[in-house]
């Protein structure tokens, strides 16, 4: 066997073995290890370059040992819980409403802009007043290195309580024809923050008014997102992220509720009601898929029983590189 073919072949065998064992639930692979341990691939490549011209048995053993050891760390390592850029537990926020539109300060300075309110290093409350003509609303969220939670209702159209340690939140509101638009953006948060103190991470606890029909757009980098949308009327949810952990729980669908997910290296879990008609289209490349309670129609399409005859339906489209996609029925 030619030694120049041995190492690439061993790498492909390891990758294929991990995916196969994970898909059959023999092992559980923590996909976020790829994010934390990516320098392993640099080490593997470097060792192979160093021994590129050496065809001795010892050189071959060293190269194979580095490949096997590196993949063993990826497979069995649990380093994500030690070096995390989002907290493992959520900070509790009180439920006292603030009726002021835009924001109020707790323990830091804020600056006003022509576009809205920017908050820097501290705690904030961002509000948008609800008016009865708000039949349709759109929430736009952008920015990484933050834990976003959404589950509770508010008498305002929108309310968010935040904790900022890196960067700053910018809050804007506008109206697009008959649609009320709310923007919450994390600005100037450059780099990665691997803090041993898990509480020192950006947090945003969001509340929405249950009366309007909502479109939700989330575009983030390194993010943890936990949305319970069962109390709201959801027309669409669009999730776009890099290295993210996203969990979204949907309630009863409208006539047509769309969910669009596009990620890089992420863990994504979508929960839908057991009695809801749901279709999944998955173009997920090397990702792992787990769709419980769905019938496979072709290579990329999965449906619940009786989907075609249902009046109200959920359509889910998933695409990603190396991610862990799950759709559960509750």
Rosetta blueprint (number, residue, H / E / L):
1 X L
2 X L
3 X H
4 X H
5 X H
6 X H
7 X H
8 X H
9 X H
10 X H
11 X H
12 X H
13 X H
14 X H
15 X H
16 X H
17 X H
18 X H
19 X H
20 X H
21 X H
22 X H
23 X H
24 X L
25 X L
26 X L
27 X L
28 X L
29 X L
30 X L
31 X L
32 X H
33 X H
34 X H
35 X H
36 X H
37 X L
38 X L
39 X H
40 X H
41 X H
42 X H
43 X H
44 X H
45 X H
46 X H
47 X H
48 X H
49 X H
50 X H
51 X L
52 X L
53 X L
54 X L
55 X L
56 X L
57 X H
58 X H
59 X H
60 X H
61 X H
62 X H
63 X H
64 X H
65 X H
66 X H
67 X H
68 X H
69 X H
70 X H
71 X H
72 X H
73 X H
74 X H
75 X H
76 X H
77 X L
78 X L
79 X L
80 X L
81 X L
82 X L
83 X L
84 X E
85 X L
86 X L
87 X L
88 X L
89 X L
90 X L
91 X L
92 X L
93 X L
94 X L
95 X L
96 X L
97 X L
98 X L
99 X L
100 X L
101 X L
102 X E
103 X E
104 X E
105 X E
106 X L
107 X L
108 X L
109 X L
110 X E
111 X E
112 X E
113 X L
114 X L
115 X L
116 X L
117 X E
118 X E
119 X E
120 X E
121 X E
122 X E
123 X E
124 X E
125 X E
126 X E
127 X E
128 X E
129 X L
130 X L
131 X L
132 X L
133 X L
134 X L
135 X L
136 X E
137 X E
138 X E
139 X E
140 X E
141 X E
142 X E
143 X L
144 X L
145 X L
146 X E
147 X E
148 X E
149 X E
150 X E
151 X E
152 X E
153 X E
154 X L
155 X L
156 X L
157 X L
158 X E
159 X E
160 X E
161 X E
162 X E
163 X E
164 X E
165 X E
166 X E
167 X E
168 X E
169 X E
170 X E
171 X E
172 X E
173 X E
174 X E
175 X E
176 X E
177 X L
178 X L
179 X E
180 X E
181 X E
182 X E
183 X E
184 X E
185 X E
186 X E
187 X E
188 X L
189 X L
190 X L
191 X L
192 X L
193 X L
194 X L
195 X E
196 X L
197 X L
198 X L
199 X L
200 X L
201 X L
202 X E
203 X E
204 X E
205 X E
206 X E
207 X E
208 X E
209 X L
210 X L
211 X L
212 X L
213 X E
214 X E
215 X E
216 X E
217 X E
218 X E
219 X E
220 X E
221 X L
222 X L
223 X E
224 X E
225 X E
226 X E
227 X E
228 X E
229 X E
230 X L
231 X L
232 X L
233 X E
234 X E
235 X E
236 X E
237 X E
238 X E
239 X E
240 X E
241 X E
242 X L
243 X L
244 X E
245 X E
246 X E
247 X E
248 X E
249 X E
250 X E
251 X L
252 X L
253 X L
254 X L
255 X L
256 X E
257 X E
258 X E
259 X E
260 X E
261 X E
262 X E
263 X E
264 X L
265 X L
266 X L
267 X E
268 X E
269 X E
270 X E
271 X E
272 X E
273 X L
274 X L
275 X L
276 X L
277 X E
278 X E
279 X E
280 X E
281 X E
282 X E
283 X E
284 X L
285 X L
286 X L
287 X L
288 X E
289 X E
290 X E
291 X E
292 X L
293 X L
294 X L
295 X E
296 X E
297 X L
298 X L
299 X L
300 X L
301 X E
302 X E
303 X E
304 X L
305 X L
306 X L
307 X L
308 X L
309 X L
310 X L
311 X L
312 X L
313 X E
314 X E
315 X E
316 X E
317 X E
318 X E
319 X E
320 X E
321 X L
322 X L
323 X L
324 X E
325 X E
326 X E
327 X E
328 X E
329 X E
330 X L
